[in-house]
Amino acid sequence: MVGRLLILCPGQGAQHPAMFDMARTDPAASVLLDDPQLAPLLAGINDGASLFTNRVAQPAIVAATLAMWAALRKTVTAPALVAGYSIGELAAYSVAGALAPLDAVRLAHERAQLMDACLDPHAAQGMVAVSGIPNAVTESLLQRFGFYPAIVTGEDTLVAGGPADQREALAEAAVAAGARATVLPVEIASHTPLLQAAVAPFAELLAGQDWRAPAFPVLAGISAEKVEKADLATQMLLRQIAEPIRWMDCMDAAAEAGITVALELGPGAALARMLQSRNPNIASRSVTEFRSVDGIRSWLGRQLE
């Protein structure tokens, strides 16, 4: 039986200055990364203090993801599905051919600025990861502290966003309820109603792009729906700014679609590990686990033959 490939596009968290190095060994990826239009969008990637800010991280992650895809796309089997986690969903539509790579990186840069503009110096935002108790119980706790579900990765695992001055209190209440809780080093409550002010201006930016129908379906983060039309792609990208990501449902949708192999384009390997844990029958790896682009191609060839 011929395998079915899922391409995974990561979100923020694992970026680092060397994340372009493997892709640069391929001529097609180098052409993208050396485009003079890209340089101003990637300013700050060598500054450790700013690499984890939205304005630097989001365009850099999209660029790294699409550079790796540029290195692979002409020599690997066409994906059956693509899925992206948070900002990775924007990269996913470019992987699927719905949006030019440079346009995707530029949109990531502008998206980050719009999200940052939602920050109020008098009402700081934060995020807390909670696991080990049913999500229904966690969500009742969130309401007490003004938090909202942001990313759901399992039946008892989610990330929540809300007011920064309530982070510690929420974490303590979750632990008292039998959960594990971690206050995350994040200063913006992505995928919650606190980002609603970014939605309308981002809609204008999306409307101004040259969109094409995806060459293969993209799983929408907020619903795990297969997106195969450009107008639906823009709707889903717009909504995920201020609505929770249902990553658990995306992983389940991949299994239901008969996916047998998954490759995360990096940086990082969190998505591949989550998918492998939830669906052990899907062979899941990240490009970061390989030493070369040829090694990635060889592994995919063996898995998909």
C-alpha positions as CSV (number, residue, x, y, z in Angstrom):
1,M,0.0,0.0,0.0
2,V,1.3,3.4,-0.9
3,G,1.8,5.7,2.1
4,R,0.0,8.9,2.7
5,L,2.1,11.9,3.8
6,L,1.2,14.7,6.3
7,I,3.4,17.8,6.4
8,L,3.5,19.6,9.7
9,C,4.4,23.3,10.0
10,P,5.5,24.3,13.5
11,G,4.6,27.3,15.7
12,Q,6.8,29.4,17.9
13,G,9.0,28.0,20.7
14,A,11.9,26.2,19.1
15,Q,13.4,28.9,16.8
16,H,17.2,29.4,16.9
17,P,19.7,31.3,14.7
18,A,20.9,28.1,13.0
19,M,17.5,26.9,11.9
20,F,18.1,27.8,8.2
21,D,21.4,25.9,7.9
22,M,20.3,22.6,6.6
23,A,17.9,24.1,4.1
24,R,20.7,26.3,2.8
25,T,22.5,23.3,1.5
26,D,19.8,23.0,-1.2
27,P,19.9,25.5,-4.1
28,A,16.1,26.0,-4.2
29,A,16.0,26.9,-0.5
30,S,19.0,29.2,-0.9
31,V,17.2,31.2,-3.6
32,L,14.3,31.8,-1.2
33,L,16.5,32.7,1.8
34,D,18.8,35.0,-0.2
35,D,15.9,37.0,-1.7
36,P,16.7,40.6,-0.8
37,Q,13.0,41.2,0.1
38,L,13.4,38.6,2.9
39,A,16.2,40.3,4.8
40,P,14.3,43.1,6.5
41,L,11.6,40.6,7.5
42,L,14.1,38.5,9.3
43,A,16.1,41.2,11.1
44,G,16.8,40.2,14.6
45,I,17.1,36.4,14.2
46,N,20.7,36.5,15.5
47,D,19.8,38.5,18.6
48,G,19.0,36.1,21.4
49,A,17.1,38.7,23.3
50,S,14.6,39.4,20.5
51,L,14.4,35.9,18.8
52,F,11.4,35.0,20.9
53,T,9.5,38.1,20.3
54,N,6.5,37.9,18.0
55,R,7.9,40.4,15.5
56,V,11.1,38.3,15.0
57,A,9.9,34.8,15.7
58,Q,6.8,34.6,13.5
59,P,8.3,35.6,10.1
60,A,11.5,33.6,10.9
61,I,9.6,30.4,11.6
62,V,7.5,30.7,8.5
63,A,10.7,31.4,6.4
64,A,12.5,28.4,7.9
65,T,9.5,26.1,7.3
66,L,9.1,27.2,3.7
67,A,12.8,27.1,3.0
68,M,12.9,23.4,4.1
69,W,9.8,22.7,1.9
70,A,11.6,24.4,-1.0
71,A,14.4,21.9,-0.5
72,L,12.1,18.9,-0.5
73,R,9.0,19.6,-2.5
74,K,10.2,18.6,-6.0
75,T,11.7,15.3,-4.8
76,V,9.1,13.9,-2.4
77,T,5.6,12.5,-2.8
78,A,2.9,15.1,-2.8
79,P,1.3,15.4,0.7
80,A,-2.2,14.1,1.3
81,L,-2.6,16.8,4.0
82,V,-0.8,19.8,5.5
83,A,-1.4,21.1,9.0
84,G,0.2,24.1,10.8
85,Y,0.2,24.9,14.5
86,S,-0.6,28.5,15.3
87,I,1.6,30.7,13.0
88,G,2.5,27.4,11.3
89,E,-1.0,27.4,9.7
90,L,0.0,30.4,7.6
91,A,3.1,28.5,6.4
92,A,0.9,25.5,5.7
93,Y,-1.1,27.4,3.1
94,S,2.1,28.3,1.4
95,V,3.3,24.7,1.4
96,A,0.0,23.9,-0.3
97,G,0.6,26.5,-3.0
98,A,-2.2,28.8,-1.9
99,L,0.2,31.7,-1.1
100,A,3.7,32.6,-2.4
101,P,6.4,32.1,0.1
102,L,7.5,35.7,0.3
103,D,3.9,36.8,0.8
104,A,3.5,34.3,3.6
105,V,6.6,35.6,5.4
106,R,5.5,39.2,4.9
107,L,2.0,38.3,6.3
108,A,3.7,36.6,9.3
109,H,5.6,39.8,10.0
110,E,2.4,42.0,9.8
111,R,0.4,39.5,11.8
112,A,2.9,39.7,14.6
113,Q,2.7,43.5,14.7
114,L,-1.0,43.4,14.8
115,M,-1.0,40.9,17.7
116,D,1.6,43.0,19.6
117,A,-0.7,46.0,19.1
118,C,-3.3,44.2,21.3
119,L,-1.1,44.5,24.3
120,D,-2.1,47.0,26.9
121,P,0.7,48.1,29.3
122,H,-1.9,48.4,32.0
123,A,-3.3,44.9,31.5
124,A,-0.5,42.5,30.6
125,Q,-1.3,39.1,29.1
126,G,0.1,35.7,29.8
127,M,-0.4,31.9,29.2
128,V,-0.5,28.8,31.4
129,A,-0.2,25.2,30.3
130,V,-2.5,22.8,32.3
131,S,-2.5,19.0,32.1
132,G,-3.6,16.0,34.0
133,I,-7.3,16.8,34.7
134,P,-10.2,16.7,32.2
135,N,-10.4,19.8,30.1
136,A,-13.9,20.5,31.2
137,V,-12.6,20.8,34.8
138,T,-9.8,23.1,33.6
139,E,-12.1,25.3,31.7
140,S,-14.2,25.9,34.8
141,L,-11.1,27.0,36.6
142,L,-10.1,29.3,33.7
143,Q,-13.4,31.2,34.0
144,R,-12.6,32.1,37.6
145,F,-9.4,33.8,36.7
146,G,-10.4,35.5,33.4
147,F,-8.6,32.9,31.2
148,Y,-9.6,31.3,27.9
149,P,-8.6,28.0,26.2
150,A,-6.0,28.9,23.5
151,I,-4.6,25.5,22.3
152,V,-6.1,22.1,23.1
153,T,-3.7,19.3,22.5
154,G,-5.4,16.4,24.4
155,E,-8.5,15.5,26.4
156,D,-6.6,16.6,29.6
157,T,-4.0,19.0,28.1
158,L,-4.4,22.6,27.1
159,V,-2.8,26.0,27.0
160,A,-4.8,29.0,28.3
161,G,-4.4,32.7,27.8
162,G,-5.5,35.5,30.1
163,P,-4.4,38.4,32.4
164,A,-0.8,38.1,33.4
165,D,-1.5,39.1,37.0
166,Q,-3.7,36.0,37.4
167,R,-1.3,33.4,36.0
168,E,0.2,32.3,39.3
169,A,-3.3,32.1,40.9
170,L,-4.6,29.9,38.1
171,A,-1.6,27.6,38.2
172,E,-2.0,27.2,42.0
173,A,-5.7,26.4,41.7
174,A,-5.0,23.9,38.9
175,V,-2.4,22.1,41.0
176,A,-4.8,22.1,44.0
177,A,-7.3,20.4,41.7
178,G,-4.8,17.6,40.8
179,A,-3.3,19.1,37.6
180,R,0.1,20.0,36.5
181,A,0.5,23.6,35.6
182,T,3.3,25.7,34.1
183,V,3.4,29.4,33.7
184,L,4.8,30.0,30.2
185,P,7.3,32.7,29.3
186,V,4.8,34.2,26.8
187,E,3.5,37.8,26.9
188,I,0.6,37.6,24.6
189,A,-2.6,35.5,24.9
190,S,-2.7,34.2,21.3
191,H,-5.9,32.5,20.1
192,T,-8.1,34.1,22.7
193,P,-10.7,36.9,22.6
194,L,-7.9,39.2,24.0
195,L,-6.6,39.3,20.4
196,Q,-9.9,40.4,18.9
197,A,-8.6,43.8,18.0
198,A,-6.2,42.3,15.5
199,V,-8.9,40.5,13.5
200,A,-10.3,43.3,11.4
201,P,-6.9,44.7,10.2
202,F,-5.6,41.2,9.5
203,A,-8.7,40.6,7.4
204,E,-7.7,43.6,5.2
205,L,-4.2,42.2,4.8
206,L,-5.5,38.7,3.8
207,A,-7.9,40.2,1.3
208,G,-5.0,42.0,-0.4
209,Q,-3.0,38.8,-1.2
210,D,-2.9,36.8,-4.4
211,W,-4.6,33.6,-3.2
212,R,-4.8,30.4,-5.2
213,A,-6.7,27.2,-4.3
214,P,-4.5,24.8,-2.2
215,A,-3.0,22.0,-4.3
216,F,-3.7,19.6,-1.4
217,P,-6.0,20.1,1.7
218,V,-4.9,22.0,4.7
219,L,-6.4,21.2,8.1
220,A,-7.8,24.3,9.8
221,G,-6.5,24.7,13.3
222,I,-9.7,25.8,14.9
223,S,-11.9,23.0,13.5
224,A,-9.7,20.3,11.8
225,E,-11.8,20.9,8.7
226,K,-10.1,20.2,5.4
227,V,-9.6,23.5,3.5
228,E,-9.5,23.2,-0.2
229,K,-10.6,26.7,-1.3
230,A,-8.9,30.1,-1.0
231,D,-11.8,31.9,0.5
232,L,-12.1,29.4,3.3
233,A,-8.4,29.6,3.9
234,T,-8.6,33.3,4.6
235,Q,-11.6,32.8,6.9
236,M,-9.8,30.1,8.9
237,L,-6.5,32.1,9.2
238,L,-8.5,35.1,10.3
239,R,-10.6,33.3,13.0
240,Q,-7.6,31.6,14.6
241,I,-6.2,34.9,15.7
242,A,-8.8,35.1,18.5
243,E,-10.2,31.5,18.6
244,P,-8.7,28.4,20.2
245,I,-6.6,25.9,18.2
246,R,-8.0,22.4,18.4
247,W,-4.7,20.6,17.7
248,M,-6.0,17.4,19.3
249,D,-8.8,17.3,16.6
250,C,-6.2,18.0,13.9
251,M,-4.2,15.0,15.0
252,D,-7.3,12.8,15.0
253,A,-8.3,14.1,11.6
254,A,-5.0,13.0,10.2
255,A,-5.4,9.5,11.5
256,E,-9.0,9.4,10.1
257,A,-7.7,10.5,6.7
258,G,-5.4,7.4,6.5
259,I,-2.1,9.3,7.1
260,T,0.8,6.9,7.5
261,V,3.8,9.2,7.5
262,A,4.2,12.7,9.0
263,L,7.2,15.1,8.6
264,E,7.5,18.2,10.7
265,L,9.5,20.9,8.7
266,G,11.0,22.4,11.8
267,P,12.4,24.1,13.8
268,G,11.7,21.8,16.6
269,A,10.0,18.5,16.9
270,A,7.1,19.0,19.2
271,L,4.4,18.4,16.6
272,A,6.0,15.1,15.4
273,R,6.3,13.9,19.0
274,M,2.7,14.8,19.9
275,L,1.4,13.0,16.8
276,Q,3.5,9.9,17.4
277,S,2.3,9.8,21.0
278,R,-1.4,10.1,20.1
279,N,-1.2,8.0,16.9
280,P,1.7,5.5,17.2
281,N,0.8,3.9,13.8
282,I,1.8,7.1,12.0
283,A,5.6,7.2,11.5
284,S,6.3,10.8,12.6
285,R,9.6,12.6,12.5
286,S,11.0,16.2,12.3
287,V,13.6,17.4,9.9
288,T,15.7,18.3,13.0
289,E,16.3,14.6,13.6
290,F,18.3,14.3,10.3
291,R,21.8,15.3,9.3
292,S,21.0,16.2,5.7
293,V,18.2,16.9,3.3
294,D,19.2,13.7,1.5
295,G,18.6,11.8,4.7
296,I,15.1,13.2,4.9
297,R,14.4,12.3,1.3
298,S,15.7,8.7,1.9
299,W,13.5,8.2,5.0
300,L,10.4,9.5,3.2
301,G,11.1,7.3,0.3
302,R,11.3,4.2,2.4
303,Q,8.2,5.1,4.4
304,L,6.0,6.0,1.4
305,E,7.0,3.3,-1.0
